[in-house]
Amino acid sequence: MSAALQVTAFGLALLSTLFLLLATCTDCWMVNADDSLEVSHKCRGLWRECVTNMQDGVRTCDQYDSILADHPVKIVVTRTLMITADLLAGLALATLVLGLDCITFLNEDPCVKLKMCYGAGVILGAGSILGLIGSVWYAVDVYLERAMLVSHNIFLGVHYDFGWSCWLGMAGSTGCCVASVLLTCCLY
């Protein structure tokens, strides 16, 4: 039972870590679409902003000036939290691989392997909290930006939505949290 639970937690942690990495690297955190004319579709990410022309499908991307330049707070905070979550999830994954019962590393002392699995669960939990805070921070800021335009009666035909990268970050963080719970609470 313990080995099956470890392998399940490892598979979930691996998939969730990949989701977090993809969310950090991709460029569609906020979708800004022109509803009235269906002319263009703009995705704003942590690293660049891309516009897709809906008529011919041509996509152009603008890189942000510099990583050290002044950026909005939501981008800086989300970058920091997501990169930290990626690093913690990667560290937890490496620790979990060494702590699995099916790996012949430190096989003579099963207590150490169990402690490594617990440690991986704690690190994965910390990474999941940071990733969830970063994803939700960005989503709330997108919602507030949209609500501000509506409250000031500024409607230019622009529609703000959460992009698939934001949802991917939330899913990866939730998966890491579930894997953390499996490793810390259910592993005997």
C-alpha positions in Angstrom: 0.0 0.0 0.0 2.8 2.4 0.9 4.6 1.9 -2.4 1.4 2.4 -4.4 0.7 5.6 -2.5 4.3 6.8 -3.1 4.1 6.1 -6.8 0.7 7.8 -7.1 2.0 10.9 -5.2 5.1 10.9 -7.4 3.0 10.8 -10.6 0.7 13.6 -9.4 3.7 15.6 -8.3 5.5 15.2 -11.6 2.4 16.2 -13.6 1.7 19.1 -11.3 5.3 20.3 -11.5 5.1 20.2 -15.3 1.9 22.3 -15.1 3.7 24.9 -12.9 6.6 25.1 -15.3 4.4 25.5 -18.3 2.3 28.1 -16.6 5.5 30.1 -15.7 7.0 29.9 -19.2 3.9 30.5 -21.3 2.4 33.8 -22.3 -1.4 33.7 -21.9 -2.1 34.7 -18.3 -4.7 37.3 -19.3 -6.8 37.3 -22.4 -7.8 40.6 -23.9 -10.3 40.1 -26.7 -12.1 42.6 -28.8 -15.7 41.3 -28.7 -17.3 43.7 -31.1 -15.3 43.2 -34.2 -13.5 39.9 -33.5 -10.4 41.4 -35.1 -7.6 40.5 -32.6 -6.9 38.3 -29.6 -4.3 39.5 -27.1 -2.6 37.3 -24.5 -0.6 39.0 -21.8 1.9 36.9 -19.9 4.6 37.2 -17.4 7.4 37.6 -20.0 5.7 38.9 -23.1 2.5 40.0 -24.8 1.2 38.4 -27.9 -1.5 39.5 -30.4 -3.2 37.1 -32.8 -5.0 38.5 -35.8 -8.2 36.6 -36.0 -8.6 37.1 -39.8 -5.3 35.6 -41.0 -4.0 33.9 -37.8 -0.8 35.8 -37.7 0.7 36.0 -34.2 3.2 38.7 -33.2 4.8 38.9 -29.7 6.5 41.7 -28.0 9.0 40.9 -25.3 9.0 43.1 -22.2 12.0 45.5 -22.3 14.1 44.0 -19.5 13.6 41.8 -16.6 15.0 44.6 -14.4 12.8 47.3 -15.9 9.8 48.7 -14.0 6.8 46.4 -14.4 3.4 46.3 -12.8 3.4 44.8 -9.4 1.2 41.9 -10.4 3.8 40.7 -13.0 6.8 41.1 -10.6 5.0 39.3 -7.7 3.6 36.5 -9.9 7.0 36.0 -11.6 8.7 35.7 -8.2 6.1 33.4 -6.7 5.9 31.1 -9.7 9.7 30.8 -10.1 10.0 30.0 -6.4 7.2 27.5 -6.6 8.9 25.8 -9.6 12.2 25.5 -7.8 10.5 24.1 -4.7 8.5 21.6 -6.7 11.6 20.5 -8.6 13.5 20.0 -5.3 10.6 18.1 -3.8 10.4 15.9 -6.9 14.1 15.1 -6.7 13.8 14.3 -2.9 10.8 12.2 -3.5 12.5 10.1 -6.2 15.3 9.3 -3.8 12.8 8.4 -1.1 10.7 6.0 -3.1 10.7 2.4 -1.9 11.2 1.1 -5.5 14.5 3.1 -5.8 17.5 1.3 -4.3 19.0 4.3 -2.7 19.5 4.0 1.1 17.7 0.7 1.1 19.3 -0.4 4.3 17.5 2.3 6.3 13.8 2.5 5.5 13.3 5.2 8.2 15.5 7.6 6.2 13.5 6.9 3.1 10.2 7.7 4.9 11.7 10.9 6.2 12.7 11.9 2.7 9.1 11.3 1.5 7.8 13.4 4.4 10.3 16.1 3.6 9.3 16.1 -0.1 5.7 16.4 1.0 6.5 19.5 3.1 8.5 21.1 0.4 5.9 20.3 -2.2 3.2 21.9 0.1 5.2 25.1 0.4 5.7 25.2 -3.4 2.0 24.6 -3.9 1.0 27.5 -1.6 3.4 29.9 -3.3 2.1 28.8 -6.8 -1.5 29.2 -5.7 -0.9 32.6 -4.2 0.9 33.7 -7.4 -1.9 32.4 -9.7 -4.7 33.8 -7.6 -2.9 37.1 -7.2 -2.8 37.6 -10.9 -6.4 36.4 -11.4 -7.7 38.8 -8.8 -5.7 41.7 -10.3 -7.2 40.9 -13.8 -10.7 40.8 -12.2 -10.1 44.1 -10.5 -8.8 45.7 -13.7 -12.0 44.6 -15.5 -14.2 45.7 -12.6 -12.6 49.1 -12.5 -13.3 49.6 -16.2 -16.9 48.6 -15.8 -17.4 50.7 -12.6 -16.2 53.8 -14.5 -18.4 53.1 -17.4 -15.4 52.6 -19.7 -16.4 50.0 -22.2 -14.3 49.9 -25.3 -15.5 46.5 -26.5 -12.6 44.9 -24.7 -13.2 41.7 -22.8 -10.8 40.5 -20.1 -10.6 36.9 -19.2 -8.2 34.6 -17.3 -5.8 32.9 -19.7 -5.1 29.3 -19.9 -1.7 29.8 -18.3 -3.4 31.2 -15.2 -5.6 28.2 -15.0 -2.7 25.9 -15.6 -0.8 27.5 -12.7 -3.8 27.0 -10.4 -4.2 23.3 -11.5 -0.5 22.6 -11.0 -0.5 24.2 -7.5 -3.6 22.3 -6.6 -2.1 19.0 -7.8 1.1 19.7 -5.8 -1.0 20.4 -2.7 -2.9 17.1 -3.1 0.4 15.2 -3.6 1.8 17.0 -0.5 -1.2 15.8 1.5 -0.8 12.2 0.2 2.9 12.3 1.3 2.5 14.0 4.7 -0.8 12.7 6.0 -1.4 9.3 4.3 2.0 7.8 4.3 2.8 5.5 7.2 
